């Protein structure tokens, strides 16, 4: 592996921004100093650029195996790297669902051949696979995923006894999708009776998959976790009400119950359905501006710990169907960092806070080994950004296999210039560099 010297970068790390150089050797950061004059195989002039830890996205759906007409690990990992995300954790609602240790290993084998980014995969829970769930190795698997509300993949866990057992016996972190299924079904039936299936519209999505449905399920998960002293992580918080379920009075590393916010719930509101329609149809739904602002505030004050994408592509044709047929989910991993840097530009969050919520905290929350910080001895997962170089999203520069983005035609205020994955320059100025594959994430637990 070659050596790389990054010169004159504005380094953003652990609450500080400072001018300095970074020397990388054998994939790891060997030295950080005000000035380094070591000989290197490659030198990157970072004058005028900010150097950040690569993002660690704890929730993506890359659709492989079984749904590869929508997305696959090869395409989506490259979209991630182009967007400054250097590590991802992928969900089990692929086909077949990842419900056995063999099927889980199959995904790791695919990633070892195809993923440009570093990777981990969640083990899936169902009503009838507890024995397999309990075999999950905390050292090299990010966690166990439970759908406490049905979404793409039909992996709903609704057996009370099963939920109790998983929460009581899980050998590692449990990540949950929380929407109360009974509430959603009741609301959907009421809307169908009133408007007919063909009369349903995208703006009705948050009126069907309501804030109440989210709170009922999230509060139940928190109750179970407290009862069994479970390490619980609730994904994609989308309502202001739910944020009260979490605390900010203790350091992150002492929390047993943590929470994630997603870029789309921070960016869009129900006012955007008129323009975007099904292309911002997600589960949980994008809700009111008050919910969006409440989630953002909880992120800033520490009730919510990390930012992710829930990157979940479907084809343009699928999303163009009528509301009732169009699936929920969309691609976000390529543009998440640029969206967050727009928030920085607008003064909604500082650059240091953004780095904390996308890299430092994710690494700490999952106990990721030697990643998520710009530290000597750590893997060089890094991204260089130009905060003053606008970038317009178009079909020509979208790398996700689905070929569309909810941010199409939007001009971001910043540009991703270089991304390094495990010490290799994997993206430079709009071009992917095929430098081999990323690494399987390891966890200090």
Number of C-alpha atoms within 10 A of each C-alpha: 10 12 20 25 23 21 22 22 24 21 22 22 22 16 13 11 16 15 17 19 23 25 24 26 20 15 20 23 23 17 18 17 12 12 14 16 9 11 11 15 11 13 13 16 13 22 14 15 22 22 28 27 30 30 34 30 27 28 24 23 26 30 23 23 20 14 16 17 13 19 24 24 26 20 18 29 29 28 25 29 30 29 28 34 31 33 30 27 21 26 27 29 27 23 14 14 20 25 22 20 16 11 18 20 14 14 20 18 11 15 25 18 13 18 25 30 32 23 27 24 28 26 31 29 28 23 16 12 14 19 10 16 24 17 13 22 16 18 16 17 23 28 28 26 27 27 23 23 24 19 19 15 13 13 23 18 17 17 12 9 9 17 20 14 12 24 22 16 15 20 18 22 22 24 26 21 24 26 25 23 20 11 18 21 13 12 17 20 13 13 17 14 11 11 11 11 16 11 13 17 16 22 22 16 26 21 17 20 25 22 23 18 21 27 23 16 21 24 16 15 23 20 13 18 20 15 12 15 15 22 20 24 26 22 25 27 26 30 27 21 15 23 23 13 16 19 19 14 10 9 9 18 12 8 16 16 22 24 26 24 26 23 21 25 26 24 16 18 20 22 13 17 20 11 9 16 19 27 25 27 23 20 22 26 28 29 25 20 18 12 23 23 18 19 27 23 18 22 23 17 13 20 22 28 24 28 30 27 25 28 25 22 30 25 18 16 9 15 21 14 12 17 21 16 13 19 22 22 23 26 32 28 32 27 26 26 28 22 22 24 23 18 18 18 16 11 10 15 18 17 21 16 18 25 26 25 23 25 30 25 21 24 23 18 21 21 18 21 17 20 30 30 25 27 19 16 15 19 25 33 31 26 26 26 26 18 19 13 12 13 15 14 18 15 12 8 16 18 23 27 22 21 18 23 24 18 18 13 12 13 15 21 20 21 24 27 21 26 32 24 28 26 23 26 21 24 24 15 11 13 13 18 15 12 12 15 21 23 18 18 20 19 18 12 12
